Structures are given as structure tokens and as C-alpha cells.
Amino acid sequence: MDEDWLADVRKYAANADEKVVGAIVKYLGIALRNRDSSLVAFSDDAEVGRVRENYLKKKLGLTDPDDVLNAGLDWVKNLMSGDRTKNRVTVYYLLAHYFGKFDLFGGTAGTTAASLGAAGAGAAAAAAAGLGAATAPVAEPVSRPAYAADVADNDTGGGWPSWLTWLLLALAVIALLFLFRSCMAEKPAATGPSATSEATTGADANATAEANAGAAAATPPAAIPAGAGVISGTADNKPMLTVYFDTGKSDVSNDLASASAALKTYLAANTGAKLAVSGYNDPSGNAALNAELSKKRAQGVAAALAAAGIPQGAIELVKPVETTTMTVTPEQARRVEVTIK
């Protein structure tokens, strides 16, 4: 899913650090390819809990009590209250800003866990005045901004309004009824036992083939494999591969050779382009061993790409900001991403 993450962040932080935003995008990885997982629903307590536990505690390393962490979540929630779709990248950037953790993403450290005190007047006052997300860039705080208690809670959670769901269902039923009546009205009467089979012509056969091809093109993306496998896709309108692995293994699927055809075609047509090969793992087990496993997986994919005919000079191993992915399922986390640089 193509998205200008930096532009969305700058609706709230006019001077947002592009380097930090890029690092957060890399950290989220595969979670941003799906519309639902790329958004944060503040109205869902379970979702807010996952952000607190997985991002604030595990990624940012915060050890504050939950009420302190919740104050930061509430601040971001109210700051973005005017935005129906709350992008996960923007939420995570604002949380890193609130808790002074930009240094974890290559930026400059700001506020600290011990400096919770006076409100960051710029953003909190703007939110309290009802200015909303579009007109309230985040101020550079000298301490953590506090939750503005008098802000009205008009958060939609970035979710799907129930009335719109019912409206779409009603429209779908009407469309199906109309289609059914049209088919019944246009159905020709049979003139004999062989009328249908004998009426098929070469043109009909071609039309059928084209229809089948169209149906194939509309097939949804392949499901994430439970173990080893390869899925082709695109990133920024360029071909990419996601190579998945069995638990604790670094063996590369045999499907990679055939799946790499699009990458070879792109490299042949774009002199100087290179492949970035990045390894990831799930959060279970020993962190040091997992990091080594991620590296072995990336090295194995690089070797397989070279064996498939891609020049070694066009393949680069790129260590991601965070090799352990916590925002997706373990099956999705055990992967190597191959993208065009």
C-alpha cells in the first residue's frame, strides 16, 4: 500500500524528522501493507493495550506505570481526534516524541521518562481549543505534554462506522437482486437437446478465455505460508519478494528461483538499481540467537538470488532498524524482504 507517511506525520509535527519517520516505517514493515493493520483504533481497548505493551514497553523500553503510559496514549488520541483514520506511523512518531525516544530511530533524544510535569502548551492547548489535527503541529516540548482533560472525546478510533456497513450491505443486496432479474430476463429458451453445445463458436471460446484471464487477475494476494515459502509483490511500484521460513530455520524455499524473474527483469531495465535484502524473526526465544538467525536468513536469500542469475554486485545485505517484528503474527515475522533500492 503506497502512502506518504511523512506528509501525514507533518499534519501534527510540522518539523517532523524524516529520518525518524523512515525508521519507524521500516520497524513496522509488513504491518503497513494491510489497510487495517496500518491504522490504530483508539476505540478498541485491546488494540490500545497492544500498542502500550509491544511498542511503548518493548520497543521504546519504557518502564513507567501504565497510568503514565496511558497518559501519553490519551494525548496522541486527543491530538488526532479530528482524523478518522489514524495512521500507525503517525501515532508511533507522536508517541516517540511524547516520551523523548527519537534516539531509538536515529534522531535526537528529547524528553525523558523522569520529566513528566508541566503540559507541553503548544499541542495540548491547541487540541483543547478544538483546533484539531490539521492546525496543531506538535510543539517542541521541554517536558512531556500532559493530557488535556477538557478535550471532548470525539474519537472515531479510525474504525468503520456501523451505519456505513449496513448501507453497503443494503446496496449489495439491491445489486444482487437487479443482477438476478436481468439474468432471468435475458436467458434464452432452449431449442433442442444440442442447442447450447452447438452454439459455441471460436469467438465464444476466446471470450471465455478472456473472462477466465480477468478472473485470474482479480485473484487476491497469496496467503502467508505457515512455514517456508515465497510471495511476490510490489513496493513503491517496484517488484519485491517476501521469503518466509520455518521456525528456527534458515533454509530458503525452492520457489525463490522462479519468483525472482520480475526482479531480474527490473534490474536489466534499470542500470544501477540494487536489491536490498533484510532479515527478520519472530519475538520468541533468545534475542542474540534470533539476530544471528535473521542474518543467516538474509545471507541465504542473497546466495539463492545470485544462484538464480542476479549479479552479486546488485545484491546488498541491509540490516533493518529492528530485526524482531512484534506487530505481526509469528509466521509473518519469520521473513526476509527483498526490495529495489
C-alpha positions in Angstrom: 0.0 0.0 0.0 1.6 3.3 -1.2 1.3 6.1 1.4 3.1 9.4 2.1 3.8 8.7 5.7 5.9 11.8 6.2 3.2 14.1 4.9 0.7 12.6 7.4 3.1 12.9 10.3 3.7 16.6 9.4 0.0 17.4 9.8 0.8 17.2 13.5 4.5 17.8 13.7 5.5 20.4 11.1 9.2 19.8 11.5 9.0 16.1 11.7 12.3 14.3 11.3 12.2 12.5 8.0 14.9 10.0 9.2 12.9 9.1 12.3 9.7 8.6 10.2 11.6 6.4 7.8 13.0 4.3 10.6 9.5 3.8 12.1 8.2 2.7 8.7 11.0 0.1 8.5 10.2 -1.0 12.0 6.5 -1.6 11.2 7.4 -3.4 7.9 4.7 -5.8 6.7 2.1 -4.3 9.0 1.8 -1.3 6.7 0.9 -3.3 3.7 -2.6 -4.1 5.1 -5.1 -1.3 5.5 -6.4 -2.5 8.8 -3.1 -3.1 10.5 -1.7 0.2 9.2 -4.2 2.1 11.4 -4.6 2.4 15.1 -8.2 2.1 16.6 -8.1 4.0 19.8 -11.7 2.9 20.5 -10.5 -0.7 20.7 -9.1 -1.3 24.2 -7.3 -4.5 23.1 -5.6 -2.5 20.3 -4.5 0.2 22.7 -3.2 -2.4 25.0 -1.1 -3.9 22.2 0.4 -0.5 21.4 1.3 0.0 25.1 2.8 -3.4 25.6 4.5 -4.0 22.3 5.6 -0.5 21.3 5.9 1.6 24.4 7.3 -1.1 26.7 9.1 -3.5 24.4 10.3 -1.2 21.6 10.7 2.1 23.4 11.8 0.3 26.6 9.6 2.4 28.9 9.2 1.1 32.5 6.7 3.8 33.7 3.5 2.7 35.4 0.6 2.0 33.0 -1.2 5.2 34.0 1.8 7.3 32.8 1.9 5.4 29.5 -1.9 5.7 29.1 -1.5 9.5 29.6 0.8 9.5 26.5 -1.7 7.4 24.5 -4.5 9.7 25.5 -2.5 12.8 24.5 -2.0 11.3 21.0 -5.6 10.2 20.8 -6.9 13.7 21.5 -4.4 15.4 19.3 -5.6 13.2 16.4 -9.3 13.3 17.3 -10.2 15.1 14.2 -8.7 12.4 11.9 -11.0 9.5 11.1 -8.0 7.3 10.0 -5.2 7.4 12.5 -2.1 6.1 10.6 0.1 3.8 12.8 3.3 5.6 11.6 1.9 8.9 12.8 0.7 7.5 16.1 4.1 5.8 16.8 6.0 9.0 15.8 3.9 11.2 18.2 4.4 8.6 21.0 8.2 8.6 20.4 8.0 12.4 20.5 6.0 12.4 23.7 8.3 10.0 25.6 11.5 11.5 24.1 12.6 8.3 22.4 13.6 9.7 18.9 17.2 8.4 19.5 15.9 4.8 19.1 15.1 5.7 15.5 18.3 7.6 14.7 17.0 11.0 15.9 17.8 13.3 18.8 16.6 12.3 22.2 14.0 14.8 23.6 12.1 14.5 26.8 12.8 11.7 29.3 10.8 9.4 31.5 11.6 11.4 34.6 10.4 14.8 33.2 6.7 14.4 33.3 5.5 17.7 34.6 4.1 20.9 33.0 2.0 20.5 29.9 3.5 21.0 26.5 1.4 24.0 26.0 1.5 24.2 22.2 -0.1 20.9 21.2 -2.3 20.3 24.3 -3.7 23.8 24.2 -4.4 23.6 20.5 -6.3 20.3 21.0 -8.2 21.7 24.0 -9.3 24.7 21.9 -10.7 22.3 19.3 -8.3 23.2 16.5 -7.9 19.5 15.6 -5.1 17.7 13.9 -4.9 19.8 10.8 -3.9 23.1 12.5 -2.0 21.9 15.6 1.7 21.0 14.8 3.4 19.4 17.8 5.4 21.9 19.8 9.0 21.0 20.8 8.4 20.3 24.5 10.8 20.8 27.4 8.8 18.1 29.2 6.2 15.5 28.4 2.9 17.2 27.3 0.1 16.3 29.7 -3.3 15.0 28.8 -5.8 17.9 28.2 -8.7 16.7 30.4 -11.2 19.2 29.0 -10.9 17.9 25.4 -14.2 16.4 24.2 -13.9 12.8 23.2 -15.0 12.7 19.5 -12.6 9.9 18.6 -13.8 7.5 15.9 -10.9 5.2 16.5 -10.1 5.1 12.8 -12.7 2.3 12.5 -15.5 1.6 10.1 -18.8 3.3 11.0 -21.6 0.8 11.7 -24.1 2.8 9.7 -21.9 2.7 6.6 -21.6 -1.1 6.9 -25.4 -1.5 6.9 -25.7 0.9 4.0 -23.2 -1.0 1.9 -24.9 -4.3 2.7 -28.3 -2.9 1.6 -26.8 -1.7 -1.7 -25.1 -5.1 -2.3 -28.5 -6.9 -1.8 -30.2 -4.5 -4.2 -27.4 -5.0 -6.8 -27.7 -8.8 -6.5 -31.5 -8.7 -6.9 -31.1 -6.5 -10.0 -28.5 -8.8 -11.5 -30.6 -11.9 -10.8 -33.7 -10.3 -12.6 -31.5 -9.3 -15.5 -30.1 -12.8 -15.9 -33.6 -14.3 -15.8 -34.9 -11.9 -18.4 -32.1 -12.5 -20.8 -31.8 -16.3 -20.5 -32.7 -17.8 -24.0 -35.1 -20.6 -24.3 -33.6 -24.0 -25.4 -34.5 -25.0 -29.0 -33.3 -28.6 -28.7 -31.1 -31.0 -26.8 -27.9 -29.8 -28.5 -28.8 -26.1 -28.9 -26.3 -24.9 -26.2 -23.3 -27.1 -27.1 -23.6 -26.5 -30.9 -23.9 -22.7 -30.5 -20.3 -22.4 -29.2 -18.1 -20.7 -31.7 -14.4 -19.7 -31.9 -15.4 -16.2 -30.8 -17.2 -17.5 -27.8 -14.2 -19.6 -26.8 -12.0 -16.5 -27.0 -14.4 -14.6 -24.8 -14.4 -17.3 -22.3 -10.7 -17.4 -22.2 -10.5 -13.7 -21.7 -13.0 -13.9 -18.9 -11.0 -16.6 -17.2 -7.9 -14.4 -17.5 -9.7 -11.5 -16.0 -10.8 -13.6 -13.1 -7.3 -14.8 -12.5 -6.0 -11.2 -12.5 -8.5 -10.4 -9.8 -7.4 -13.2 -7.5 -6.5 -11.9 -4.1 -2.8 -11.9 -2.9 -1.5 -15.3 -1.8 -1.9 -16.2 1.9 1.1 -16.0 4.2 2.6 -19.5 4.3 2.7 -21.3 7.7 6.4 -22.2 7.0 8.8 -21.8 4.2 7.6 -20.1 1.0 7.9 -17.0 -1.3 5.4 -14.3 -2.1 5.9 -11.8 -4.9 4.6 -8.3 -4.5 5.3 -4.6 -5.1 6.7 -1.7 -3.0 6.7 1.8 -4.4 5.5 0.3 -7.7 8.7 -1.8 -7.9 8.8 -5.6 -7.7 9.7 -7.2 -4.4 9.8 -10.6 -2.7 9.0 -11.7 0.8 10.7 -15.0 1.7 9.2 -16.9 4.7 10.9 -19.5 6.8 10.1 -22.4 9.1 10.5 -21.8 12.9 14.2 -21.6 13.8 15.3 -22.4 10.3 17.2 -20.5 7.6 16.6 -22.9 4.6 15.4 -20.9 1.6 12.3 -22.2 -0.3 13.0 -23.6 -3.8 10.3 -21.3 -5.1 12.6 -18.3 -4.9 14.4 -19.0 -8.2 11.2 -18.8 -10.3 9.8 -15.9 -8.2 12.9 -13.8 -8.8 12.1 -13.3 -12.5 10.4 -9.9 -12.0 13.4 -8.7 -10.1 15.9 -9.8 -12.8 13.7 -8.1 -15.5 13.7 -4.8 -13.5 17.4 -4.8 -12.8 18.1 -5.5 -16.5 16.0 -2.5 -17.5 17.3 -0.1 -14.8 21.1 0.0 -14.8 22.5 0.8 -11.3 19.5 -0.4 -9.4 20.3 -2.7 -6.5 18.4 -5.2 -4.3 18.2 -4.6 -0.5 18.0 -8.0 1.4 16.8 -7.6 5.0 16.2 -10.4 7.5 13.6 -10.6 10.3 12.5 -13.0 13.0 9.7 -13.5 15.5 10.0 -12.3 19.1 10.2 -15.7 20.8 13.4 -17.2 22.1 16.9 -15.7 22.8 17.4 -12.2 21.2 21.0 -12.8 20.3 20.3 -16.1 18.6 17.4 -14.5 16.8 19.6 -11.7 15.5 22.1 -14.2 14.2 19.2 -16.2 12.6 17.9 -13.1 10.8 21.4 -12.6 9.4 21.7 -16.2 8.2 18.3 -16.0 6.5 19.3 -12.8 4.7 22.6 -14.3 3.6 20.8 -17.5 2.4 18.4 -15.4 0.3 21.3 -13.4 -1.2 23.1 -16.6 -2.2 19.9 -18.0 -3.7 19.3 -14.8 -5.7 22.9 -15.0 -7.0 22.4 -18.6 -8.0 19.2 -17.6 -9.8 21.2 -15.3 -12.1 21.2 -12.0 -10.4 24.7 -10.3 -10.3 26.2 -10.4 -6.8 27.2 -6.7 -7.2 23.5 -5.9 -7.4 22.7 -7.6 -4.1 23.2 -5.8 -0.8 22.5 -7.1 2.8 20.7 -4.3 4.7 20.2 -4.7 8.4 16.7 -3.3 9.4 16.3 -0.9 12.3 14.6 -3.7 14.2 15.0 -7.3 13.1 12.4 -8.7 15.6 8.9 -7.9 14.4 6.2 -7.7 17.1 3.3 -6.1 15.1 2.5 -9.2 13.0 1.9 -12.9 13.5 5.0 -15.1 14.1 4.5 -16.6 10.7 4.7 -13.2 9.1 7.6 -12.2 11.2 9.9 -15.0 10.1 10.8 -13.5 6.8 13.4 -11.8 4.5 12.3 -8.8 2.4 13.9 -8.2 -1.0 13.3 -4.7 -2.3 14.6 -2.4 -5.0 16.8 0.4 -3.6 
